[in-house]
Amino acid sequence: MAWKIEFYDEIVEANIKKWPENMVPKFLWLLNLIEKVGPDKIDTPSIKTLGNGLFKINAKSHKDTGCALFCVSTQDNTIIILDGFTQITPKKMLDRVMLAQNRMHEIHLKEV
C-alpha cells in the first residue's frame, strides 16, 4: 500500500528545504522509506513515535540534526509533515511538539 507525503503548509516545507544540504538527502531517504512501507513498518532509530498519533523523524549530518514531526491520516494513507526544525533543545522540542499537536488537532477537525 503506497503512502502520500504532504506538508502542513508551504512554510513548513520551506523551513525543511533550508536545512543544511548534507542533512536533506537523509531526510528525503527516510520520507521515501515511509512512502513505500508506511510509518508503522519501519524499524529505524531515526523514526520514533511520540504518542497520541505524533511521530518524529531525525535526519542527522556530521554536525547537525534536523527534526520533523508528522502525523498519519489512515483514511487516505497520508503522512502530514507538521513541523521541521534544527538545533534541537529540550525547550524547543517541547514547544514544537505542542505546535505539532495543535496542527494535528486542526487537521483532524477538518477531516471530520
N, C-alpha and C positions, 0 to 999 in steps of 0.2 A: 504494500500500500504506500503510495507516494504522499509526501507531505509538502505543503507550501510554506514558504517563509515570507512574512510581511513585517514591516516596521510600524511601530505605533504612529509615527509621523515622520515628516521629512527632516525634522531637527534631530531626532534620534539617529536616523540613517547618516546624516551629515556629520554628526559627532563621531560616529564609529569610523567613517571614512577619513577622519583627521587623525586617527591613531597612528603611531609610528609605523612606517611602511614595513618593517620586519615583523610586525605583530599581525597585520591584516591577513596575510596568507594563512596563518594558523587558524584565525577566526573563520575565514571562508571555508577552510577544510572541515572544521567542526560543523559549520552550518550544512555543508554538503552531506556529511555523515548523518546528521539529524534528518535531512530531507529524504535520504534513502531508506533508513531503517526506523525512524521515529525516535522520539526522546526517551521512551521507556525501555528501549532495547540496547542502549549504549552503556558500555562498561568502561568508562574512562574517568580518571580523576579530574579532567577538565570540565566535566558537566556534572552538576550536582543539583539535587532537589533542595529547596529551602522550605518546603512545606506549603500547605494551603494553595497548591497549584502553581507556585512560583519556582522557577529554575534559574540556575546561574551557569554561564559559560565563562571560563577563564582562558584567555589566549595569552601565553607568555612569550616574551622575547628574552634576550640576554639581560636586559636592564629593566624592562617594564612588564607590567601585567595589565591587560585590558579585561574588563569585566562587562558582560552583557546579561541583563535579566530578561527572562521571557516567560510567557505562559502558553498554554496549549488550548486550542479550540478543537475538541474532538468531533464536533458537528460536521466540520468541513476539512479536518486534518490540516489545520493551520497552526504554525508556530508564529507567535507575535512577539517581536523584539520590543520590549517596553522601555529599555534604557541601556545606555552603554557609556562607560567611563574608564579612565585610567587613574593612576596614582591613588590607589585604594587605601583608605584609613578606616579603622573601625567606625568612627563617627560618620564618615562619608558613606560607608556601606549601609549603615542603618538608615540614614536619610534617603538613600537611593532605593532601598528595599521598600520603605514606606511609600515613596513616589510610585514605584512599580506596582505596589498593591493597589494604590488609588487608581492607576491607569487600568489595571486588570479589572477592577470593580466597574469602571466606566464601560469597558468593552463588554462585560457580561450583561450590563443593563441594556446595552444596545442590541444584544443578541436575543433577549427575551421578547 
